[in-house]
Amino acid sequence: MVHRLLSDDHGYAIGQAFANNYLRSGQWSGYSYENLEILLEGPNHSDYDDAWDEVYSKAYIVRSDGIYRLYLDSHLWAMHEDYEGEPPQ
């Protein structure tokens, strides 16, 4: 019920990596096309932080076992909405 999407190797550009690797697939919901475009441009875009904050707080994916949302510690995770606790290390 917890899936690591991206490692901390992406650093500040983890939002851009998420957009490239996951949002472009069209399987995630809850974000605007405008924010997708900003994230794809990368951290040098003046609105990158705001776009990533909005996507991070609102994006979700629906799977057969429920809804998953994003969680960021140093890695980026997809966590089932009913999951309690920290992701595994």
Buried (B, 14 or more C-beta within 10 A) or exposed (E): BBEEBBEEEBEEBBBBBBBBEBBEEEEBEBBEEEBBEBBBBBBEBEBBEEBBEBBBEBBBBEEEEEBBBBBBEEBBBBBBEEBEEEBEE
